């Protein structure tokens, strides 16, 4: 089969379109013919050699590596012990995460059945491939964590804040993968949603249910917003603390990417800061899939690239300002 792999860490140019063996399946696995693969930040973190992590925490990497965790496709073979999936089923999933052995940038992938769900009939393979990591991140933050593993960032087990009608939720980085799902899930739960993104994303986010829109290139949210119950900061980073002032006392801040907060400051403001490490869950994707079929969730697709052009897709990702997800097409 054909697959994208890299033989050394580096920029998008290290991604090669190679001939590799079709993987064999083991107990609890199914073989999937991949139709589309979603691109996520951990894919380029891996390609770069995990330099995003402190040197002492970086996992050893054995080259060559096939990147990717998210995919949608059709079941080609099923291990004898697997129940619930059959040859010919359309499935989607985020494979083996947290970890770097998803190997979805390929024509075939051996997938743990527990990481898979049946693809919602109402969306195509491209949309389904774009969903798993981003929608599971938003779901595990906002609706149901689904496990009791402490966050590696805080050492605490995250407890989702119950979103109820009348609450106000602000989503920063609202147009990106996690952000656009957070907007929709908060709206589904009945919240008043304030979306923060650059101006070109306004119509996209209003169609997804945003009640208010702030163009951060023109207006600082902290200057015009206060009394918010919950902030989902899908950008994170060193500037994330600027959103603390929009929260009311007793509110919660959920930084999706690593961000440092002064515990004395958050305690004085009565604000809870919580973080997660998203984890694979076929069961949660099955539940989320019903929302796709009911039209309550949509997948924004920024752009698609054929599998051999994975390097170009990574270059697109590096330019940022993504609207939804970038997806590789494997079967046209």
VENCOR-V778394 format. One line per field, one symbol per residue. phi: phi as a letter, one per 20 degrees, with the letter a starting at -180 (. if undefined). A space follows every 50 residues. Layout:
BEGIN
phi->???
END
This chain:
BEGIN
phi->.ebebcdbfregfefdedecfffeedgmdcedefebcedcggfeffgenl ffeggfdfffddefcdeocdbcacfdbcfgeednccgnfecbrdeldfqc cflefbfcbedfgfedcffgfeceffffffegfffffffffddbfnacef ffedmdefdgffecgnfdcddemfefgfgfffgffffgenfeddddafgf effgfffeofeccceffdcegfeccbmfebdddedmnfefffegfeeefn fcddefdgbecfffffffemdedcbcdfcgafffffffgffffemeccdf dfaccfgfegfffffffffmledncdceedde
END
